[in-house]
Amino acid sequence: MHHLVETQQFDRESINELFALADTLEKKRDKSLDGKILAALFYEPSTRTRLSFESAMLRLGGDVITMESGESSSQSKGESLEDAIKVISQYADAIVIRHFEVGSAARAAAVSPVPVINAGDGNMGQHPTQALLDLYTIRRELGREDELHIVFVGNLKYYRSPRSLAYLLGKYKNIRITFVSAPELQMENDVKNYLVRQGVVFEETEDLGSVLEEADVLYQTRIAKEWIKDNAEYEKLKGRYIITRAVADSMKKGAIIIHPLPRVGEIAEDVDESAHAVYFKQVGYGLLVRMAILKTILGGT
Ligand code: CP
């Protein structure tokens, strides 16, 4: 692996290798990336992705240079993304980039001599490292990646994370996907066409209750205010699918609730105590996966 731009670039073997490495990294610190520098370029806000990549790099003995926003960089003077990457790639051994435009990570990769990792490109692009940690969470909690019924809920249109996981799930066997959303927030056709080509069974519904008891994984999403420009539309959509404790309690034994986070009310706080709730454990799994990604890309042994 050189650049990590989208989930389609993985096959089952490379995912297995990555996850096997992640399994070995629990509570580990080493010096395998001593002397390596990671540039974390975040043109959009982030808590988990930026800090987990930085923490992962530090735990592996590497160093980090970071940019918290486009406004604090020479983007604000009009510098192009391509020029910025040509410069920053001379300061760092790898670049993690989050950017507001779909395709920005691929543009960065096209001009970068050092590996580029996509940390989210545009609301309808991809967030491949999130999808990998989502799948790793499923594997750790359920013990398998095949034979799953996954219910994606809420904002499936303006949300790169469920898009990326749906693409990844196309690699696995006997996957059933249910997309639960308002008509305005349905999953886009590029993902659905891909699933058809991959032979993945999926359905779309507005009725969460009709599938809740059958789900192995409930993937809740945030109705992203920053991506829904019409405030009236946002207000209409945001309360449509709330996971309350009663909703969580109606899930079958062993089923899990995951969420890329942050949440803003779409999972009630008392769900956190439910055995189904694994979204904070998911954050810890994400650190392991990002350590494994950095070791794989930067050659740490
Ligand atoms: N899940 C996720 O990408 O979170 P951040 O936006 O905080 O990085």
Boltz pocket constraint, residues with backbone or C-beta under 6 A from the ligand:
constraints:
  - pocket:
      binder: B
      contacts: [[A, 45], [A, 46], [A, 47], [A, 48], [A, 49], [A, 50], [A, 119], [A, 120], [A, 127], [A, 130], [A, 260], [A, 261], [A, 262]]
      max_distance: 6.0
